[in-house]
Amino acid sequence: MKNEAPNKFFAPLIIAGITIGFLASAYKFITAQKNNVEPEQLESKYKNIEKEIE
């Protein structure tokens, strides 16, 4: 019986696909959080930080 080497073509493609999918979903998650912040929320956060610093 001849032992065949594992397929060296599909494994890197599968790993690359998983990696690209993970990075794309992380990018969507980060950008979605940035877009959901209202300006009023930011102002109140900065005011609270300024009060803590003083």
N, C-alpha and C positions, 0 to 999 in steps of 0.2 A: 504494500500500500504506500502510496505517495502522500506525504504530508504537504498540503498546500499552505503557502503563507497567507495570512489574513489579507483581505482586500485593502490595499493601501490607497485606494482612490476615494472610496465612499466615507471612510472614517473622518478624514479632515473636513470634508464637506458637511457632514453632520455636526461636527463640533463647531465649525464656523457658523452654520445656520442657527444653532442654539445660542451662540455668543451674540450674534447680530440681533436675534429676537430679544434677548435679555437687555441689551443696550438700548434698543428701540423702546421697549416698554419702560425702562428707567427714565429715558429722555421724556417720554410722554407724561410720566408721573411728575417729574420735576417741573416741566413747563405748565402742567395743569395746576399745580400748587401756586406758581407765580401768578397766573392769570386770575385766580380766584380771590386774591387779596384785594380788598377794597381800600381806596385811599384813606378813608376815615379810620380804618383799622390801623394803618401804618402810622398815621398822625398820633393816635392814642398810644401806640407802642413807644414812639419816640418821646412823647411827653413823659411817660412813665420812666423811661430810661434817664431822661434829663433830671427828673426829680430824685432818682436814686443817686445820681452822680453828685448833686448838690448836697 
